[in-house]
C-alpha cells in the first residue's frame, strides 16, 4: 500500500490531477446504465458522499453523466451531474487522503 507520508509535494499534486472526485450536493440515484430510459437504480446517493469518477462525463440527451465509485461502500454506477432544469447534484471535490 502506498504511504502518503512518503510522497513529496510534486507527487501529491500529480496524484490529485490524475484522479477526479465529486461531492454529492443533493440526493440522487446511482444507476446501472448511462441511458436513463432502461436504467435501474443501484442505490441512492446522499450528501456529503464522495465519488471517484471512473469515466466521463458523457452526454445522455441533454444531461451530463459520469460513471463513478462511491467511496463509502465501493458501489459503482452512473450519476447525473446536473439536471435538465439546472439543478446541480454534485460538485468538484479534493481527493480525500486517509492517514
C-alpha positions in Angstrom: 0.0 0.0 0.0 1.2 3.5 -0.8 2.1 5.6 2.2 1.0 9.2 1.7 3.7 10.4 4.1 6.4 9.1 1.7 5.2 11.3 -1.2 6.7 14.7 -2.0 4.7 17.8 -2.8 5.1 17.3 -6.6 4.0 13.7 -6.4 0.9 14.6 -4.4 -0.1 17.2 -6.9 0.3 14.8 -9.8 -1.8 12.2 -7.9 -4.5 14.8 -7.3 -4.5 15.9 -11.0 -4.8 12.3 -12.3 -8.0 11.5 -10.4 -11.3 13.4 -10.2 -13.6 13.4 -7.2 -17.1 14.8 -6.7 -19.1 15.5 -3.6 -22.9 14.8 -3.7 -24.8 18.0 -3.0 -28.4 16.7 -3.4 -29.9 13.2 -3.1 -29.6 11.5 -6.5 -29.9 7.9 -7.8 -26.8 6.0 -9.0 -27.9 3.8 -11.9 -26.6 0.7 -13.7 -26.7 2.4 -17.2 -25.8 5.7 -18.7 -29.1 5.6 -20.6 -31.9 6.7 -18.2 -34.6 5.0 -20.2 -33.5 1.5 -19.3 -31.5 2.3 -16.2 -32.2 0.7 -12.8 -31.2 2.3 -9.5 -28.2 0.8 -7.9 -28.6 2.9 -4.8 -29.4 6.4 -3.6 -26.5 8.8 -3.0 -26.8 11.4 -0.2 -24.8 14.5 0.8 -21.9 14.7 1.6 -20.8 11.5 -0.1 -17.6 11.5 -2.1 -17.4 9.8 -5.5 -14.4 8.9 -7.6 -15.0 9.5 -11.3 -14.0 6.5 -13.3 -15.4 7.6 -16.7 -16.9 10.6 -18.3 -18.6 12.9 -18.2 -20.7 11.7 -21.2 -23.8 13.2 -22.6 -27.1 11.4 -22.3 -29.7 13.5 -24.1 -29.2 16.9 -22.5 -27.7 15.5 -19.3 -24.0 15.2 -18.3 -23.4 11.9 -16.5 -20.3 10.2 -15.0 -19.5 6.6 -14.1 -18.3 6.8 -10.6 -17.5 4.8 -7.4 -18.9 5.7 -4.1 -16.1 5.8 -1.6 -18.4 4.9 1.3 -19.1 1.3 0.1 -17.4 0.9 -3.3 -20.6 0.7 -5.3 -20.2 1.8 -8.9 -22.8 3.3 -11.3 -23.8 6.3 -13.4 -24.6 9.6 -11.8 -26.2 12.7 -13.3 -24.1 15.8 -12.6 -26.7 18.4 -13.4 -30.4 18.1 -14.1 -32.2 19.5 -17.2 -33.6 22.3 -15.0 -30.0 23.3 -13.9 -30.1 21.6 -10.6 -26.5 20.6 -9.6 -26.3 17.2 -7.9 -22.5 17.0 -7.5 -19.6 19.4 -7.3 -15.8 19.1 -7.6 -14.1 17.8 -4.5 -10.5 17.3 -3.4 -9.1 13.8 -3.2 -9.7 12.5 0.3 -6.5 11.4 2.0 -6.5 8.9 4.8 -3.5 8.7 7.1 
